[in-house]
């Protein structure tokens, strides 16, 4: 089969052929280097509450035991801490004050309807939402917190205004 040249059905506009050729010329000068302050993502995000206070709070929450087992009256099971996804942005972990004590079975090992990570909607229908359980955990610890206050990024300063008690 013989190859033929491609032919245009409509002619190009006058002067557009020269314009098209001039666009493809290579750049004669080098691209300038970027000088200036570092990008925002390169700088670390400041912490709002000290780490010692976060560890103190996590220890108190873990001592409660599984909040689901307590509600179901199964006794007190050793707990893992689950960071509530309700109070975090996309792809971020919530603060250390938004944690729930949940036993391994109700956290990750049970199947659908039993474990939180197996199906959040079914789990919330059976045992309650993360917000309800977080308010319950904080009330067990002796805090009276309104649901609107849970969204505050400085929740630790609200709960412990004078720092770590019992020093």
Helices and strands as residue ranges (DSSP letters): H 16-23, G 40-42, H 51-64, H 67-71, E 80-83, G 85-87, E 99-102, H 104-104, I 105-109, G 116-118, H 120-127, H 130-140, G 147-151, H 155-159
